[in-house]
């Protein structure tokens, strides 16, 4: 999952204030996914934060992630799944 930063630094990273907002969104997504996925890590580049999860297997994780992202259109969230 990748989301747009609304106020990135000149280096494309989060400011302290936005980091709190982005971390809250990540926590919300983790709650939405429940036990169907595990948080692996994150990376930031070019004004976007990418968050990696491992899904337990075929299940409701993708639908839940897409429902979550639809509640945050201002972040231009991109969701992709790899098998």
N, C-alpha and C positions, 0 to 999 in steps of 0.2 A: 504494500500500500504506500502510495506517495501523496503528500499533500503540499500545497503551495504555502509558503510563508507570506504573511500579509505585510510584514515590516522587516525584511532581512537587512543585515548589515551589508556594507560594501563588499564583504567577502562571501556573501550569500548564506550567512549563518543566522541563527536566531538571536534576538536581543534577550536580555534577562526577562523582560516582561512577557514577550511572546513565547519564550521557552515554557513558562508556567501554563499558558493557554494550550500550547501544543501537547504538553505532558498531560493535561487534563483530558484532551481529546483522545490521546493514546489510552489512558485509563478507562475512558468510556468505551472505547472499542474493545479493549480486553474484557471488560464486563459483558459486552454484547456477545462476544464469541464464547464466553464461558469455558467449559472444559474441552471444547472442540478444537482449540488451537493454543499453541504456546508461543509466547513472545521470544524471539531469537535475538534481535538487536536492531540498531538504527544506523542510518548514515545521512549526512546532509551535504548537498551540493547545489549550486546554481539556484538558490532560493527555494529549495524543496527539501522536505524531510521524508525519507523513505524508512518505513518500519517493516521489519521482516517477521513473519510468523511461520510456524510449522503446523499444518493442519493434521489432525490425527488420522484422517482418511476421508473418503467421500462422505459428505454430510452437509449440514446446514450452514457451515462457516461462510461460504461465499455469499449466500443470500443475506445472512446477518451483516456481513461487512458492507454489502451494497446498500442495505437499508440504513445502516449507520451513516454511510457517506452521503446519502441523499438528504440527510438532516443538516449537512454542512456545505452547501453549494459554493460558498465564498472561498473555500479552500481548494477548489478544482481538484478533488481527490481522484486518483487513478488507482484502480484495484486490478491486480493481475494474479493469476494462479498458475503455478507450474507443476507438472506431474513428474 
